[in-house]
Amino acid sequence: MTYLEVSYRYAGPLSPAQVKALGELASHYGILRIRVDEANRVASIQFDASRLKETEVVHWVRRAAIPLTEKVEVSRSPA
């Protein structure tokens, strides 16, 4: 298994129905965890890259009516 995490900015505040849809999406095959940063409007999705491609993850998140707008590059501090 290869775990990856991608982060995407989303438009507007999420409705209760959208938050519920994200919670249900976390049980989708290959999607491990979803974190939402409401202050910055960023959704971070951890997934198993041996089961899903990033494009498939984005497809499922958008299908849950989450309006993803752009990918956010996460900067890591040097070790």
C-alpha angles and dihedrals in degrees: 000000000000116000120205132175125208128185127208133181115234132203122251130345116310119249121228088255091054092049089051090049090053090051091052091046090061087072092056115118108274098006108111108176141355123202123188123204101197095183092059096027094235127144117200117199124194114201143166105257091197088066105031138029120225090249090057091050091052090048092054093046091050090046087058086062095255107145101222111190110175142355116256117215110222114218116217123206115238116260 
